[in-house]
Amino acid sequence: MAYARKTLLLFGISFLFLSLVSYTVVHLGYAYSMPRTPDVKRGRILETSVNHGTIVFVTEAELRRKELAERALFLGGPVTLGVIAFVQTAHGRRARN
């Protein structure tokens, strides 16, 4: 059972870490590489805010990528805390028995 506990903890912490990294990479990457004015020729016409309010223009696919990174980070914290709480609770019950 210790193997399952470690696996769950590793999964939760890995998910949180990867979501934090993807969020950071998308926001910083977009802040430094995307145009600050609409670029109709390249299809970057959708306005979005990145990296402390910097306004950039992106394509629809790039906007979806940013939103996915934000959702993953938003879910990463609660999922990780839930996994840790579950593992600790289950382990605590077994230790008392």
PyRosetta script that sets phi, psi and omega in degrees:
from pyrosetta import init, pose_from_sequence

init()
pose = pose_from_sequence("MAYARKTLLLFGISFLFLSLVSYTVVHLGYAYSMPRTPDVKRGRILETSVNHGTIVFVTEAELRRKELAERALFLGGPVTLGVIAFVQTAHGRRARN")
pose.set_psi(1, -26.1)
pose.set_omega(1, 178.2)
pose.set_phi(2, -63.5)
pose.set_psi(2, -32.7)
pose.set_omega(2, 178.8)
pose.set_phi(3, -64.8)
pose.set_psi(3, -44.4)
pose.set_omega(3, 179.4)
pose.set_phi(4, -64.3)
pose.set_psi(4, -39.7)
pose.set_omega(4, 179.3)
pose.set_phi(5, -62.6)
pose.set_psi(5, -46.7)
pose.set_omega(5, 179.4)
pose.set_phi(6, -65.4)
pose.set_psi(6, -38.0)
pose.set_omega(6, 179.2)
pose.set_phi(7, -64.1)
pose.set_psi(7, -45.1)
pose.set_omega(7, 178.3)
pose.set_phi(8, -62.8)
pose.set_psi(8, -43.4)
pose.set_omega(8, 178.2)
pose.set_phi(9, -63.5)
pose.set_psi(9, -42.3)
pose.set_omega(9, 178.1)
pose.set_phi(10, -62.8)
pose.set_psi(10, -41.9)
pose.set_omega(10, 177.7)
pose.set_phi(11, -60.7)
pose.set_psi(11, -49.3)
pose.set_omega(11, -178.2)
pose.set_phi(12, -61.9)
pose.set_psi(12, -47.1)
pose.set_omega(12, -179.0)
pose.set_phi(13, -68.0)
pose.set_psi(13, -38.0)
pose.set_omega(13, 177.8)
pose.set_phi(14, -64.7)
pose.set_psi(14, -41.6)
pose.set_omega(14, 178.6)
pose.set_phi(15, -61.9)
pose.set_psi(15, -44.5)
pose.set_omega(15, 178.7)
pose.set_phi(16, -62.8)
pose.set_psi(16, -45.9)
pose.set_omega(16, -179.0)
pose.set_phi(17, -62.8)
pose.set_psi(17, -46.9)
pose.set_omega(17, -179.2)
pose.set_phi(18, -65.4)
pose.set_psi(18, -37.6)
pose.set_omega(18, 178.8)
pose.set_phi(19, -69.1)
pose.set_psi(19, -36.1)
pose.set_omega(19, 176.9)
pose.set_phi(20, -66.6)
pose.set_psi(20, -42.4)
pose.set_omega(20, 178.8)
pose.set_phi(21, -64.9)
pose.set_psi(21, -45.6)
pose.set_omega(21, -179.0)
pose.set_phi(22, -64.8)
pose.set_psi(22, -39.0)
pose.set_omega(22, 177.4)
pose.set_phi(23, -61.2)
pose.set_psi(23, -47.0)
pose.set_omega(23, -178.9)
pose.set_phi(24, -64.7)
pose.set_psi(24, -45.0)
pose.set_omega(24, -179.2)
pose.set_phi(25, -62.6)
pose.set_psi(25, -44.1)
pose.set_omega(25, -179.6)
pose.set_phi(26, -64.8)
pose.set_psi(26, -48.9)
pose.set_omega(26, -176.6)
pose.set_phi(27, -65.2)
pose.set_psi(27, -46.5)
pose.set_omega(27, 179.6)
pose.set_phi(28, -69.8)
pose.set_psi(28, -40.7)
pose.set_omega(28, 178.7)
pose.set_phi(29, -61.5)
pose.set_psi(29, -44.3)
pose.set_omega(29, 178.7)
pose.set_phi(30, -67.5)
pose.set_psi(30, -38.6)
pose.set_omega(30, -178.4)
pose.set_phi(31, -62.0)
pose.set_psi(31, -33.7)
pose.set_omega(31, -176.1)
pose.set_phi(32, -97.5)
pose.set_psi(32, -18.3)
pose.set_omega(32, -174.1)
pose.set_phi(33, -115.7)
pose.set_psi(33, -16.3)
pose.set_omega(33, -177.6)
pose.set_phi(34, -91.4)
pose.set_psi(34, 150.0)
pose.set_omega(34, -178.2)
pose.set_phi(35, -70.1)
pose.set_psi(35, 150.6)
pose.set_omega(35, 178.7)
pose.set_phi(36, -89.5)
pose.set_psi(36, -7.7)
pose.set_omega(36, 175.5)
pose.set_phi(37, -127.0)
pose.set_psi(37, 155.6)
pose.set_omega(37, -179.4)
pose.set_phi(38, -58.2)
pose.set_psi(38, 138.4)
pose.set_omega(38, 177.9)
pose.set_phi(39, -120.6)
pose.set_psi(39, 87.2)
pose.set_omega(39, -175.0)
pose.set_phi(40, -62.6)
pose.set_psi(40, -36.7)
pose.set_omega(40, -178.7)
pose.set_phi(41, -58.0)
pose.set_psi(41, -39.5)
pose.set_omega(41, -179.2)
pose.set_phi(42, -96.5)
pose.set_psi(42, -1.1)
pose.set_omega(42, 177.8)
pose.set_phi(43, 82.2)
pose.set_psi(43, 12.2)
pose.set_omega(43, -179.5)
pose.set_phi(44, -91.0)
pose.set_psi(44, 84.5)
pose.set_omega(44, -175.6)
pose.set_phi(45, -121.4)
pose.set_psi(45, -5.8)
pose.set_omega(45, -179.8)
pose.set_phi(46, -91.9)
pose.set_psi(46, 127.1)
pose.set_omega(46, -177.5)
pose.set_phi(47, -86.1)
pose.set_psi(47, 137.2)
pose.set_omega(47, 175.1)
pose.set_phi(48, -148.2)
pose.set_psi(48, 157.6)
pose.set_omega(48, -178.7)
pose.set_phi(49, -105.4)
pose.set_psi(49, 130.8)
pose.set_omega(49, 178.7)
pose.set_phi(50, -135.7)
pose.set_psi(50, 159.2)
pose.set_omega(50, 170.6)
pose.set_phi(51, 44.8)
pose.set_psi(51, 72.6)
pose.set_omega(51, 176.1)
pose.set_phi(52, 63.6)
pose.set_psi(52, 39.4)
pose.set_omega(52, 172.9)
pose.set_phi(53, 92.8)
pose.set_psi(53, 5.9)
pose.set_omega(53, 176.4)
pose.set_phi(54, -67.7)
pose.set_psi(54, 125.5)
pose.set_omega(54, -179.8)
pose.set_phi(55, -91.8)
pose.set_psi(55, 125.4)
pose.set_omega(55, 177.4)
pose.set_phi(56, -132.0)
pose.set_psi(56, 165.5)
pose.set_omega(56, 179.4)
pose.set_phi(57, -115.3)
pose.set_psi(57, 132.5)
pose.set_omega(57, -173.6)
pose.set_phi(58, -133.9)
pose.set_psi(58, 168.8)
pose.set_omega(58, 172.9)
pose.set_phi(59, -82.6)
pose.set_psi(59, 172.6)
pose.set_omega(59, 179.2)
pose.set_phi(60, -63.7)
pose.set_psi(60, -40.7)
pose.set_omega(60, 179.0)
pose.set_phi(61, -64.0)
pose.set_psi(61, -40.8)
pose.set_omega(61, 179.5)
pose.set_phi(62, -67.4)
pose.set_psi(62, -36.1)
pose.set_omega(62, 177.1)
pose.set_phi(63, -66.1)
pose.set_psi(63, -41.3)
pose.set_omega(63, 177.1)
pose.set_phi(64, -63.1)
pose.set_psi(64, -38.8)
pose.set_omega(64, 178.3)
pose.set_phi(65, -62.3)
pose.set_psi(65, -42.4)
pose.set_omega(65, 178.4)
pose.set_phi(66, -64.1)
pose.set_psi(66, -44.4)
pose.set_omega(66, -179.4)
pose.set_phi(67, -65.5)
pose.set_psi(67, -36.1)
pose.set_omega(67, 177.0)
pose.set_phi(68, -64.3)
pose.set_psi(68, -42.9)
pose.set_omega(68, 178.5)
pose.set_phi(69, -63.4)
pose.set_psi(69, -38.9)
pose.set_omega(69, 179.2)
pose.set_phi(70, -67.8)
pose.set_psi(70, -41.7)
pose.set_omega(70, 178.3)
pose.set_phi(71, -65.3)
pose.set_psi(71, -41.2)
pose.set_omega(71, 179.9)
pose.set_phi(72, -61.8)
pose.set_psi(72, -41.2)
pose.set_omega(72, 179.1)
pose.set_phi(73, -68.9)
pose.set_psi(73, -40.2)
pose.set_omega(73, 179.5)
pose.set_phi(74, -61.0)
pose.set_psi(74, -37.9)
pose.set_omega(74, 179.0)
pose.set_phi(75, -84.7)
pose.set_psi(75, -24.1)
pose.set_omega(75, -176.2)
pose.set_phi(76, -59.9)
pose.set_psi(76, -43.0)
pose.set_omega(76, 179.9)
pose.set_phi(77, -63.3)
pose.set_psi(77, -55.9)
pose.set_omega(77, 179.5)
pose.set_phi(78, -62.1)
pose.set_psi(78, -37.5)
pose.set_omega(78, 178.9)
pose.set_phi(79, -63.5)
pose.set_psi(79, -45.7)
pose.set_omega(79, 179.7)
pose.set_phi(80, -63.0)
pose.set_psi(80, -45.9)
pose.set_omega(80, 178.4)
pose.set_phi(81, -63.0)
pose.set_psi(81, -39.2)
pose.set_omega(81, 177.7)
pose.set_phi(82, -63.3)
pose.set_psi(82, -43.7)
pose.set_omega(82, 179.2)
pose.set_phi(83, -64.1)
pose.set_psi(83, -44.1)
pose.set_omega(83, 179.5)
pose.set_phi(84, -63.5)
pose.set_psi(84, -44.3)
pose.set_omega(84, 179.4)
pose.set_phi(85, -63.0)
pose.set_psi(85, -42.5)
pose.set_omega(85, 179.1)
pose.set_phi(86, -61.9)
pose.set_psi(86, -47.2)
pose.set_omega(86, -178.4)
pose.set_phi(87, -64.2)
pose.set_psi(87, -44.5)
pose.set_omega(87, -179.2)
pose.set_phi(88, -65.5)
pose.set_psi(88, -39.8)
pose.set_omega(88, 179.0)
pose.set_phi(89, -65.6)
pose.set_psi(89, -47.3)
pose.set_omega(89, 180.0)
pose.set_phi(90, -64.0)
pose.set_psi(90, -39.7)
pose.set_omega(90, 179.6)
pose.set_phi(91, -69.2)
pose.set_psi(91, -37.9)
pose.set_omega(91, 179.3)
pose.set_phi(92, -64.7)
pose.set_psi(92, -38.0)
pose.set_omega(92, 178.4)
pose.set_phi(93, -64.8)
pose.set_psi(93, -41.6)
pose.set_omega(93, -179.2)
pose.set_phi(94, -68.6)
pose.set_psi(94, -35.6)
pose.set_omega(94, -178.0)
pose.set_phi(95, -68.7)
pose.set_psi(95, -32.5)
pose.set_omega(95, -179.8)
pose.set_phi(96, -76.4)
pose.set_psi(96, -27.3)
pose.set_omega(96, -176.8)
pose.set_phi(97, -80.3)
pose.dump_pdb("model.pdb")
